């Protein structure tokens, strides 16, 4: 009788010792599995956090490309100095235009009309700036007559200015009121745009300190 009891107690003690030995091993295995899951989650989170950054970089590049001047006449703009794109961006619009050789006739007309301060002090405007070639399309006697009539000259020049900045995308199909209280329309796509259906934008999206400038190849004369 005592022998059986002793034998049973011995087996139970042996089982208890075996269980105690196996328990740390089982706990270690569970711990390792949890660590792997955490590492996988951490790796997934890290990968996900990188994706928006990469996407953002692409959008920034697109924005930069869209903000550049465009058009065939842009190639004639000086590469550096006050008349370059970077130089013009630092000055108000009338001053910036005075540094661009292609706008010398316009600048002379602006001075004759007494609009230098008006344009330089304006805030966030768009100027559709006729180039020298645009003015040369007007017969000389007619141009001289306009230049001699300050009221008429002022009306014509302010008819090229809109009281807001117009980005290239807005040129596709737009209608805007000018400072002369007249209407001005734009149309086109890509890098080909017209103003009032006749003047072509030959160098668009030029930035100055207070204005966006679109150089055009014809003077916008008042509609009769």
Buried (B, 14 or more C-beta within 10 A) or exposed (E): EEEEEEEEEEEEEEEEEEEEEEEEEEEEEEEEEEEEEEEEEEEEEEEEEEEEEEEEEEEEEEEEEEEEBBBEBBEEBBEEEBBBBEBBEEBBBBBBBBBBEBBBBBBBBBEBBEBBEBBBEBEEBBBBBBBBBBBEEBEEEEBEEBBEEEEBBBBBBBBBBBEEBBEBEBBEEBEBEBBBEBEBEBBBEEBEBBBBEEBBBBBBBBBBEBBBBBBBBBBBBEEE
